[in-house]
Structure formats: C-alpha cells, structure tokens
Amino acid sequence: MITIDGSHMEGGGSIVRVALALSTLTGQEFKVINIRANREVSGLKAQHLESIKALKEICNAETNEINIGTKELWYKPGRIKGGKYKIDIGTAGSISLLLQAIILPSLFAPKKVSLEIKGGTCGKWQASVDYLQNVLISQLKRFVEKIELKIIKRGYYPKGGGEVILEISPKYSYPFEQNLIQKIELTEQGRLEQIKGVVNISAELAEKEVAERIQKAAVKRLEKLNAPISIRQEYSHSLCVGGEIVLWTVFSKNDDVSLVNQTILGSSRVIDKSETSEQIGQKAAEDLIEEINSGKAVDHYLADQLIPFMGLLPGSEISCSKISKHTESNIYVTELFLPVKFEIDKKENLISVKTRRK
C-alpha cells in the first residue's frame, strides 16, 4: 500500500484529491495520514467526502469510516465505469476542487461519463468553474473524444447552490501507448491575439452596476496590451450575494490559435466587501498582466493542476510564472503512483517529467 504524508509541503487538500484521482486510475491502494495538517481546520472537508462518495459509485471504491474532520484515509479503488452520476456537495464547497479527484480517472472510463454537480462555483483560494471551463479543459482535450463543462447555475459562498454538468467521452483506456497522445509542451507563449473574460455577479447587485464597473476597470487596465478585449457580463439569480471576474488569454503560434498545446493564461478575483468594484477589476487585470509579462506559457494556478496529467505523458514540459508549494505537493503525490520523475528548474521556472529508471 502507498502511504502518503498529508502534511507534506503545503499540507492541503490537493494531496488527497490528486491521490484519489491517481489511485482510481491506476488501481493502487493508498493510505494518507495527517490530512490537511497545515490548515487552520485540519481533516477532510465536505468536497473531499463528496469526491470519495462519488468515486465509491463510479469505481466501487472501499474506504475506512470517514467524516468531516477525519485525518486519516484508507482508499481501495475498483474498476472505473461510465454512466450518469449526480453529486451534491450540500454547501458552497468547491465544485472545481471536487472535480480534481474525478476528472482524471473519468478520462479513461470504458464509456461516456456524465456528472451533474451541485455546490460552489467560485470562491477564495480556488480555481472557479469558469477557469476550468476556459483554461484547464482546453489542455485536456488531447486525452478524449470530447469534454464539455456547462455552467447551469451560479453558487456563491456561503450558501452554494450552483450547478454544473461535465460530460466526458473517453477515447483511450489506461494504460495507453505513449505515442497516441500528444505530450504537454507549454514552454513558449507565442503571440497575444485576444483577452477574454466573464464577470458573473448575483442579480441583487445589478442595481449598483457592479458587473459593469468591474468590467470597465479591467478593460481600462488591459488596454495597454494592444490586444482585442472581450469581457462579458452576467447577472444570475443565486442563493446569496456573490460574484467574480475571470480573465484568460488567447495566444497563437505561427498564426495558429487551434493548437493542442495552446498557451492560455488566466486570472480571477472574487468580489469582496473590503474592495470596490473598480479595485476588483483592476487587480484581476494586473494579475493577468503579471502572468503575461512573465513570458511563461503556464500561469501558476494551472501549473499545479497539470502535474498529474503530465505524469501520464513522460517527456512533457511546461514553463510557469511561479512554482508553488501546491505544485511541489502534487509532484510528490504523482511520483508515488506513476513510474515517473519530475525535474524542476527553479531559476527558469521549468518543470519536466521523464520515465523513472528502475
């Protein structure tokens, strides 16, 4: 059995989520101790429990008895299967974080996987569903016939109530021949062609024109990049007041914008009572400008999310704006489950992966 220290590096929930994903894919049993030891409130949270509950259904997994706050998990996966599944986190727990445990094994299911998930669609210290939809999923299309994320309803902190549908039509089974899938090679930005985005805000804030003010401030800050800007506004009826702005880029290489390895950098900001709408829009824009000015092809949020997928494709390489502890934690877990070794060049912020020698 693989034993994992949940306090390693950043000591957060991603260690559990990545372990669940890779265990379910590879069929390897694991135990994780000291779960989320470096967080103010340690142990499993609602989205972890729902991830495990969903995986029990998707692959007939077995575990020890677990609850919110459980600090040690034993997990034994079964064979993954396709089908339709409904998941309700029951809180504003992050849909995106839950999907970190489920997407990877679902890419290699024997038939189509359809997930209807209820929970939080955005929040602090997490990638929103819009970021997944427009940044991460673009890099995962290489693995499948089709992958599509639909946002049905917005759900903000603290009540949640958001809803998404993720549909995956697999193309390959695991393990697969390495030459079938193009490696992740994201080391050059290319040419900036366009900046896109969405400001999604609860309907209660329409009278104060919050979305318009956030969008206007972001555009004003981004205009100096001399690229077309398209940021749409969206007001939604939700269970509580909330919202965010998500921005992303469109880069081309040799005038081609439909690449498998297209550079897409992203940034986001959740609305906060301590900041004005104008400050939120400006800060989101400045975050994106910083990523662009880094000259790297992967933003630091995407870097940690790509690690387990890179582990499936030895020879992959990325350049990122920053190598976070999240990224290093995910490398630690991925190397436990897959026969690969990651190499990190912290001077150039390059991450590459090779087959591990026996």
C-alpha positions as a Markdown table, in Angstrom:
| # | Residue | x | y | z |
|---|---|---|---|---|
| 1 | Met | 0.0 | 0.0 | 0.0 |
| 2 | Ile | 1.2 | 3.5 | -0.8 |
| 3 | Thr | 1.5 | 5.7 | 2.3 |
| 4 | Ile | 1.2 | 9.5 | 1.9 |
| 5 | Asp | 2.0 | 12.2 | 4.4 |
| 6 | Gly | -0.8 | 14.7 | 4.2 |
| 7 | Ser | 1.4 | 17.4 | 5.9 |
| 8 | His | 3.9 | 17.4 | 3.0 |
| 9 | Met | 4.9 | 20.8 | 1.7 |
| 10 | Glu | 1.6 | 22.9 | 1.6 |
| 11 | Gly | -0.2 | 20.2 | 3.5 |
| 12 | Gly | -3.6 | 20.9 | 2.0 |
| 13 | Gly | -6.5 | 19.1 | 0.4 |
| 14 | Ser | -4.9 | 18.7 | -3.0 |
| 15 | Ile | -2.7 | 15.9 | -1.7 |
| 16 | Val | -5.9 | 13.9 | -1.0 |
| 17 | Arg | -7.6 | 14.9 | -4.3 |
| 18 | Val | -4.6 | 14.0 | -6.5 |
| 19 | Ala | -4.1 | 10.7 | -4.6 |
| 20 | Leu | -7.8 | 9.8 | -5.2 |
| 21 | Ala | -7.5 | 10.6 | -8.9 |
| 22 | Leu | -4.3 | 8.6 | -9.5 |
| 23 | Ser | -5.3 | 5.7 | -7.2 |
| 24 | Thr | -8.6 | 5.3 | -9.1 |
| 25 | Leu | -6.8 | 5.5 | -12.5 |
| 26 | Thr | -4.0 | 3.1 | -11.6 |
| 27 | Gly | -5.9 | 0.7 | -9.3 |
| 28 | Gln | -3.3 | 1.2 | -6.5 |
| 29 | Glu | -4.5 | 1.3 | -2.9 |
| 30 | Phe | -3.3 | 4.1 | -0.6 |
| 31 | Lys | -3.4 | 5.5 | 2.9 |
| 32 | Val | -3.0 | 9.2 | 3.7 |
| 33 | Ile | -2.2 | 10.4 | 7.2 |
| 34 | Asn | -2.1 | 13.9 | 8.7 |
| 35 | Ile | -4.8 | 15.1 | 6.2 |
| 36 | Arg | -4.7 | 18.9 | 5.7 |
| 37 | Ala | -2.4 | 19.2 | 8.7 |
| 38 | Asn | -1.2 | 22.6 | 7.7 |
| 39 | Arg | -4.6 | 24.2 | 7.5 |
| 40 | Glu | -6.3 | 26.1 | 10.4 |
| 41 | Val | -9.0 | 23.4 | 10.4 |
| 42 | Ser | -7.4 | 20.1 | 9.6 |
| 43 | Gly | -9.0 | 16.9 | 8.2 |
| 44 | Leu | -11.4 | 16.1 | 5.4 |
| 45 | Lys | -13.9 | 18.8 | 4.2 |
| 46 | Ala | -17.3 | 18.4 | 2.5 |
| 47 | Gln | -15.9 | 18.4 | -1.0 |
| 48 | His | -13.5 | 15.6 | -0.1 |
| 49 | Leu | -16.3 | 13.5 | 1.4 |
| 50 | Glu | -18.4 | 14.0 | -1.7 |
| 51 | Ser | -15.4 | 13.2 | -4.0 |
| 52 | Ile | -14.9 | 9.9 | -2.2 |
| 53 | Lys | -18.7 | 9.2 | -2.2 |
| 54 | Ala | -18.8 | 9.8 | -5.9 |
| 55 | Leu | -15.8 | 7.6 | -6.5 |
| 56 | Lys | -17.4 | 4.8 | -4.5 |
| 57 | Glu | -20.2 | 4.9 | -7.0 |
| 58 | Ile | -18.0 | 5.4 | -10.1 |
| 59 | Cys | -15.5 | 2.6 | -9.3 |
| 60 | Asn | -16.9 | 0.7 | -6.3 |
| 61 | Ala | -14.1 | 2.0 | -4.1 |
| 62 | Glu | -13.7 | 1.0 | -0.4 |
| 63 | Thr | -12.6 | 3.2 | 2.5 |
| 64 | Asn | -12.4 | 3.3 | 6.2 |
| 65 | Glu | -15.2 | 5.1 | 8.0 |
| 66 | Ile | -14.8 | 8.8 | 7.3 |
| 67 | Asn | -16.5 | 12.1 | 8.3 |
| 68 | Ile | -15.8 | 15.8 | 8.1 |
| 69 | Gly | -12.6 | 16.3 | 10.1 |
| 70 | Thr | -11.2 | 12.7 | 9.5 |
| 71 | Lys | -7.4 | 12.9 | 9.5 |
| 72 | Glu | -6.5 | 9.5 | 8.1 |
| 73 | Leu | -8.0 | 7.9 | 5.0 |
| 74 | Trp | -7.6 | 4.4 | 3.6 |
| 75 | Tyr | -8.8 | 4.0 | 0.0 |
| 76 | Lys | -9.0 | 0.9 | -2.3 |
| 77 | Pro | -10.4 | 1.6 | -5.8 |
| 78 | Gly | -12.3 | -0.8 | -8.0 |
| 79 | Arg | -12.7 | -0.7 | -11.8 |
| 80 | Ile | -13.9 | 2.7 | -13.1 |
| 81 | Lys | -17.1 | 2.6 | -15.1 |
| 82 | Gly | -19.0 | 5.1 | -17.2 |
| 83 | Gly | -22.6 | 6.4 | -16.7 |
| 84 | Lys | -24.5 | 9.3 | -15.3 |
| 85 | Tyr | -23.9 | 10.5 | -11.7 |
| 86 | Lys | -25.4 | 13.2 | -9.5 |
| 87 | Ile | -23.2 | 14.8 | -6.8 |
| 88 | Asp | -24.5 | 17.3 | -4.2 |
| 89 | Ile | -21.8 | 18.8 | -2.0 |
| 90 | Gly | -24.6 | 20.3 | 0.1 |
| 91 | Thr | -22.6 | 23.5 | 0.9 |
| 92 | Ala | -20.6 | 26.2 | -1.0 |
| 93 | Gly | -17.8 | 23.6 | -1.2 |
| 94 | Ser | -15.9 | 23.9 | -4.4 |
| 95 | Ile | -17.1 | 22.1 | -7.5 |
| 96 | Ser | -13.7 | 22.7 | -9.1 |
| 97 | Leu | -11.8 | 21.1 | -6.2 |
| 98 | Leu | -14.1 | 18.1 | -6.1 |
| 99 | Leu | -13.5 | 17.6 | -9.8 |
| 100 | Gln | -9.8 | 17.4 | -9.2 |
| 101 | Ala | -10.3 | 13.9 | -7.9 |
| 102 | Ile | -12.8 | 12.8 | -10.5 |
| 103 | Ile | -11.8 | 14.2 | -13.9 |
| 104 | Leu | -8.5 | 12.3 | -14.4 |
| 105 | Pro | -9.8 | 8.8 | -14.0 |
| 106 | Ser | -13.0 | 9.7 | -15.9 |
| 107 | Leu | -10.9 | 10.5 | -19.0 |
| 108 | Phe | -10.2 | 6.8 | -19.3 |
| 109 | Ala | -13.6 | 5.3 | -18.4 |
| 110 | Pro | -14.9 | 2.5 | -20.7 |
| 111 | Lys | -17.8 | 4.7 | -21.8 |
| 112 | Lys | -19.2 | 8.2 | -21.5 |
| 113 | Val | -19.2 | 9.8 | -18.1 |
| 114 | Ser | -21.8 | 12.5 | -17.2 |
| 115 | Leu | -21.5 | 14.3 | -13.9 |
| 116 | Glu | -24.2 | 16.7 | -12.5 |
| 117 | Ile | -22.7 | 18.5 | -9.6 |
| 118 | Lys | -24.1 | 21.0 | -7.1 |
| 119 | Gly | -22.0 | 23.2 | -4.9 |
| 120 | Gly | -20.0 | 26.4 | -5.1 |
| 121 | Thr | -18.9 | 27.7 | -8.5 |
| 122 | Cys | -16.3 | 30.1 | -7.2 |
| 123 | Gly | -14.5 | 31.1 | -4.0 |
| 124 | Lys | -11.3 | 32.3 | -2.5 |
| 125 | Trp | -8.1 | 30.2 | -2.9 |
| 126 | Gln | -9.5 | 28.0 | -5.6 |
| 127 | Ala | -10.0 | 27.9 | -9.4 |
| 128 | Ser | -13.6 | 28.7 | -10.4 |
| 129 | Val | -15.7 | 26.6 | -12.8 |
| 130 | Asp | -15.1 | 29.3 | -15.4 |
| 131 | Tyr | -11.4 | 28.9 | -15.1 |
| 132 | Leu | -11.8 | 25.1 | -15.5 |
| 133 | Gln | -14.0 | 25.6 | -18.5 |
| 134 | Asn | -11.8 | 28.1 | -20.3 |
| 135 | Val | -8.2 | 27.3 | -19.2 |
| 136 | Leu | -7.7 | 23.7 | -17.8 |
| 137 | Ile | -10.2 | 21.8 | -20.0 |
| 138 | Ser | -8.6 | 23.2 | -23.2 |
| 139 | Gln | -5.4 | 21.2 | -22.2 |
| 140 | Leu | -7.3 | 18.0 | -21.5 |
| 141 | Lys | -8.9 | 17.7 | -24.9 |
| 142 | Arg | -5.9 | 15.7 | -26.1 |
| 143 | Phe | -7.0 | 12.7 | -23.9 |
| 144 | Val | -10.6 | 12.3 | -25.1 |
| 145 | Glu | -13.1 | 12.4 | -27.9 |
| 146 | Lys | -15.0 | 15.2 | -26.2 |
| 147 | Ile | -15.0 | 17.0 | -22.9 |
| 148 | Glu | -17.5 | 19.8 | -22.1 |
| 149 | Leu | -18.4 | 21.7 | -18.9 |
| 150 | Lys | -21.7 | 23.5 | -18.8 |
| 151 | Ile | -22.5 | 26.0 | -16.1 |
| 152 | Ile | -26.2 | 25.7 | -15.3 |
| 153 | Lys | -26.5 | 27.9 | -12.1 |
| 154 | Arg | -24.2 | 30.1 | -10.1 |
| 155 | Gly | -23.5 | 29.2 | -6.4 |
| 156 | Tyr | -21.6 | 31.6 | -4.2 |
| 157 | Tyr | -20.3 | 31.5 | -0.6 |
| 158 | Pro | -21.7 | 30.7 | 1.9 |
| 159 | Lys | -24.9 | 29.1 | 0.6 |
| 160 | Gly | -23.7 | 27.5 | -2.6 |
| 161 | Gly | -26.5 | 26.1 | -4.8 |
| 162 | Gly | -24.5 | 26.3 | -8.0 |
| 163 | Glu | -24.8 | 23.6 | -10.6 |
| 164 | Val | -22.6 | 22.3 | -13.5 |
| 165 | Ile | -22.7 | 19.4 | -15.9 |
| 166 | Leu | -19.5 | 17.8 | -17.0 |
| 167 | Glu | -19.6 | 15.4 | -19.9 |
| 168 | Ile | -16.6 | 13.3 | -20.9 |
| 169 | Ser | -16.5 | 11.0 | -23.9 |
| 170 | Pro | -13.3 | 8.9 | -23.5 |
| 171 | Lys | -11.1 | 7.9 | -26.4 |
| 172 | Tyr | -8.4 | 5.7 | -24.7 |
| 173 | Ser | -8.2 | 3.1 | -21.9 |
| 174 | Tyr | -5.4 | 3.2 | -19.3 |
| 175 | Pro | -2.6 | 2.2 | -19.7 |
| 176 | Phe | -2.3 | 3.6 | -23.2 |
| 177 | Glu | 0.6 | 3.6 | -25.8 |
| 178 | Gln | 2.6 | 6.8 | -25.2 |
| 179 | Asn | 2.7 | 7.8 | -28.9 |
| 180 | Leu | -1.1 | 8.0 | -29.1 |
| 181 | Ile | -1.4 | 11.2 | -27.1 |
| 182 | Gln | 0.5 | 14.4 | -27.8 |
| 183 | Lys | 2.7 | 15.4 | -24.9 |
| 184 | Ile | 2.1 | 18.6 | -22.9 |
| 185 | Glu | 4.6 | 21.0 | -24.3 |
| 186 | Leu | 3.9 | 24.5 | -23.0 |
| 187 | Thr | 7.2 | 26.4 | -22.9 |
| 188 | Glu | 6.6 | 29.4 | -25.2 |
| 189 | Gln | 3.9 | 32.0 | -25.0 |
| 190 | Gly | 3.5 | 32.8 | -28.7 |
| 191 | Arg | 1.7 | 36.0 | -29.8 |
| 192 | Leu | -1.1 | 37.5 | -27.8 |
| 193 | Glu | -4.2 | 37.6 | -30.0 |
| 194 | Gln | -7.0 | 38.4 | -27.6 |
| 195 | Ile | -8.1 | 38.7 | -24.0 |
| 196 | Lys | -11.4 | 37.2 | -22.9 |
| 197 | Gly | -13.3 | 37.1 | -19.7 |
| 198 | Val | -16.6 | 37.0 | -17.8 |
| 199 | Val | -17.9 | 38.9 | -14.8 |
| 200 | Asn | -20.6 | 36.8 | -13.1 |
| 201 | Ile | -22.5 | 38.6 | -10.3 |
| 202 | Ser | -25.6 | 37.8 | -8.3 |
| 203 | Ala | -28.7 | 39.7 | -9.5 |
| 204 | Glu | -29.0 | 41.7 | -6.3 |
| 205 | Leu | -26.0 | 43.8 | -7.3 |
| 206 | Ala | -27.4 | 44.7 | -10.8 |
| 207 | Glu | -28.8 | 48.0 | -9.5 |
| 208 | Lys | -25.4 | 49.1 | -8.4 |
| 209 | Glu | -24.0 | 48.1 | -11.8 |
| 210 | Val | -21.3 | 46.0 | -10.1 |
| 211 | Ala | -20.5 | 43.9 | -13.2 |
| 212 | Glu | -20.3 | 46.9 | -15.5 |
| 213 | Arg | -17.9 | 48.7 | -13.1 |
| 214 | Ile | -15.7 | 45.7 | -12.7 |
| 215 | Gln | -15.6 | 45.1 | -16.4 |
| 216 | Lys | -14.8 | 48.7 | -17.2 |
| 217 | Ala | -12.0 | 48.8 | -14.7 |
| 218 | Ala | -10.4 | 45.6 | -16.1 |
| 219 | Val | -10.7 | 46.8 | -19.7 |
| 220 | Lys | -9.1 | 50.2 | -18.8 |
| 221 | Arg | -6.1 | 48.4 | -17.2 |
| 222 | Leu | -5.7 | 45.8 | -20.1 |
| 223 | Glu | -5.9 | 48.3 | -23.0 |
| 224 | Lys | -2.2 | 49.0 | -22.8 |
| 225 | Leu | -1.6 | 45.4 | -24.1 |
| 226 | Asn | -2.9 | 46.5 | -27.5 |
| 227 | Ala | -5.0 | 43.3 | -28.0 |
| 228 | Pro | -8.7 | 42.9 | -28.6 |
| 229 | Ile | -10.7 | 42.6 | -25.3 |
| 230 | Ser | -14.0 | 40.8 | -24.9 |
| 231 | Ile | -15.3 | 40.5 | -21.3 |
| 232 | Arg | -19.0 | 39.7 | -21.0 |
| 233 | Gln | -21.2 | 40.5 | -18.0 |
| 234 | Glu | -23.6 | 38.1 | -16.4 |
| 235 | Tyr | -26.2 | 38.6 | -13.7 |
| 236 | Ser | -27.6 | 35.5 | -12.1 |
| 237 | His | -30.2 | 34.6 | -9.5 |
| 238 | Ser | -28.4 | 32.8 | -6.7 |
| 239 | Leu | -29.0 | 31.8 | -3.1 |
| 240 | Cys | -26.7 | 34.5 | -1.8 |
| 241 | Val | -24.8 | 37.6 | -2.9 |
| 242 | Gly | -21.5 | 37.0 | -4.6 |
| 243 | Gly | -19.6 | 37.1 | -7.8 |
| 244 | Glu | -16.2 | 37.1 | -9.5 |
| 245 | Ile | -14.3 | 38.2 | -12.6 |
| 246 | Val | -12.3 | 35.6 | -14.6 |
| 247 | Leu | -9.9 | 36.6 | -17.4 |
| 248 | Trp | -8.0 | 34.5 | -19.9 |
| 249 | Thr | -5.8 | 35.0 | -22.9 |
| 250 | Val | -5.7 | 33.6 | -26.5 |
| 251 | Phe | -2.2 | 33.2 | -27.8 |
| 252 | Ser | -1.2 | 31.9 | -31.2 |
| 253 | Lys | 2.0 | 30.3 | -32.6 |
| 254 | Asn | 2.7 | 30.7 | -36.3 |
| 255 | Asp | -0.8 | 32.4 | -36.6 |
| 256 | Asp | -2.4 | 29.2 | -35.4 |
| 257 | Val | -4.8 | 29.5 | -32.4 |
| 258 | Ser | -6.3 | 26.0 | -32.6 |
| 259 | Leu | -3.2 | 24.2 | -31.1 |
| 260 | Val | -3.3 | 21.2 | -28.8 |
| 261 | Asn | -0.6 | 23.0 | -26.8 |
| 262 | Gln | -2.1 | 26.5 | -26.9 |
| 263 | Thr | -0.9 | 29.0 | -24.3 |
| 264 | Ile | -3.9 | 30.1 | -22.2 |
| 265 | Leu | -3.1 | 32.2 | -19.1 |
| 266 | Gly | -5.8 | 33.0 | -16.6 |
| 267 | Ser | -6.5 | 35.2 | -13.6 |
| 268 | Ser | -9.5 | 35.7 | -11.3 |
| 269 | Arg | -10.8 | 37.8 | -8.4 |
| 270 | Val | -13.8 | 37.1 | -6.2 |
| 271 | Ile | -15.8 | 40.1 | -5.1 |
| 272 | Asp | -15.0 | 41.2 | -1.6 |
| 273 | Lys | -16.8 | 43.8 | 0.6 |
| 274 | Ser | -13.4 | 45.3 | 1.5 |
| 275 | Glu | -12.7 | 46.3 | -2.1 |
| 276 | Thr | -14.6 | 48.5 | -4.6 |
| 277 | Ser | -15.8 | 47.1 | -7.9 |
| 278 | Glu | -13.1 | 49.1 | -9.6 |
| 279 | Gln | -10.4 | 47.7 | -7.4 |
| 280 | Ile | -11.5 | 44.1 | -8.1 |
| 281 | Gly | -11.5 | 44.7 | -11.9 |
| 282 | Gln | -8.1 | 46.4 | -11.8 |
| 283 | Lys | -6.5 | 43.7 | -9.6 |
| 284 | Ala | -7.7 | 40.9 | -11.8 |
| 285 | Ala | -6.3 | 42.7 | -14.9 |
| 286 | Glu | -3.0 | 43.3 | -13.1 |
| 287 | Asp | -2.7 | 39.7 | -12.1 |
| 288 | Leu | -3.2 | 38.7 | -15.8 |
| 289 | Ile | -0.7 | 41.3 | -17.0 |
| 290 | Glu | 1.8 | 39.9 | -14.5 |
| 291 | Glu | 1.3 | 36.4 | -15.9 |
| 292 | Ile | 1.8 | 37.7 | -19.5 |
| 293 | Asn | 4.9 | 39.7 | -18.6 |
| 294 | Ser | 6.5 | 36.6 | -17.0 |
| 295 | Gly | 7.0 | 35.4 | -20.6 |
| 296 | Lys | 5.9 | 31.9 | -19.4 |
| 297 | Ala | 3.3 | 29.7 | -21.1 |
| 298 | Val | 1.5 | 28.4 | -17.9 |
| 299 | Asp | 0.1 | 30.5 | -15.1 |
| 300 | His | 0.9 | 29.4 | -11.6 |
| 301 | Tyr | -2.7 | 28.2 | -10.9 |
| 302 | Leu | -2.7 | 25.9 | -13.9 |
| 303 | Ala | 0.8 | 24.5 | -13.2 |
| 304 | Asp | -0.2 | 22.5 | -10.2 |
| 305 | Gln | -3.4 | 21.2 | -11.9 |
| 306 | Leu | -1.4 | 19.9 | -14.9 |
| 307 | Ile | 1.1 | 17.9 | -12.8 |
| 308 | Pro | -0.8 | 14.6 | -12.7 |
| 309 | Phe | -1.7 | 14.8 | -16.4 |
| 310 | Met | 2.0 | 15.5 | -17.2 |
| 311 | Gly | 2.8 | 12.3 | -15.2 |
| 312 | Leu | 0.8 | 10.3 | -17.7 |
| 313 | Leu | 2.9 | 11.7 | -20.6 |
| 314 | Pro | 6.6 | 11.5 | -19.8 |
| 315 | Gly | 8.6 | 13.9 | -22.0 |
| 316 | Ser | 6.1 | 16.7 | -21.2 |
| 317 | Glu | 7.5 | 20.1 | -20.2 |
| 318 | Ile | 6.0 | 23.4 | -19.0 |
| 319 | Ser | 7.3 | 26.9 | -18.2 |
| 320 | Cys | 5.3 | 28.7 | -15.5 |
| 321 | Ser | 5.3 | 32.1 | -13.8 |
| 322 | Lys | 5.9 | 30.6 | -10.4 |
| 323 | Ile | 6.4 | 27.2 | -8.9 |
| 324 | Ser | 4.1 | 27.0 | -5.8 |
| 325 | Lys | 4.1 | 24.6 | -2.9 |
| 326 | His | 0.8 | 23.3 | -4.3 |
| 327 | Thr | 2.8 | 22.3 | -7.5 |
| 328 | Glu | 5.5 | 20.6 | -5.5 |
| 329 | Ser | 3.0 | 18.7 | -3.3 |
| 330 | Asn | 1.2 | 17.4 | -6.4 |
| 331 | Ile | 4.6 | 16.3 | -7.8 |
| 332 | Tyr | 5.3 | 14.4 | -4.6 |
| 333 | Val | 2.0 | 12.5 | -4.9 |
| 334 | Thr | 2.2 | 11.9 | -8.6 |
| 335 | Glu | 5.7 | 10.3 | -8.3 |
| 336 | Leu | 4.3 | 7.9 | -5.7 |
| 337 | Phe | 1.7 | 6.5 | -8.1 |
| 338 | Leu | 3.4 | 6.7 | -11.5 |
| 339 | Pro | 6.8 | 5.5 | -12.7 |
| 340 | Val | 8.0 | 9.0 | -13.5 |
| 341 | Lys | 10.4 | 11.6 | -12.1 |
| 342 | Phe | 9.9 | 15.3 | -12.3 |
| 343 | Glu | 12.7 | 17.8 | -12.7 |
| 344 | Ile | 12.3 | 21.4 | -11.6 |
| 345 | Asp | 14.5 | 24.3 | -12.7 |
| 346 | Lys | 13.6 | 27.0 | -10.2 |
| 347 | Lys | 15.8 | 29.5 | -11.9 |
| 348 | Glu | 13.9 | 29.3 | -15.2 |
| 349 | Asn | 10.6 | 28.0 | -13.6 |
| 350 | Leu | 10.7 | 25.0 | -15.9 |
| 351 | Ile | 9.1 | 21.6 | -15.0 |
| 352 | Ser | 9.7 | 18.5 | -17.0 |
| 353 | Val | 8.9 | 14.8 | -16.4 |
| 354 | Lys | 10.7 | 11.7 | -17.5 |
| 355 | Thr | 10.1 | 7.9 | -17.2 |
| 356 | Arg | 11.8 | 6.8 | -13.9 |
| 357 | Arg | 14.5 | 4.3 | -14.3 |
| 358 | Lys | 14.0 | 1.0 | -12.5 |
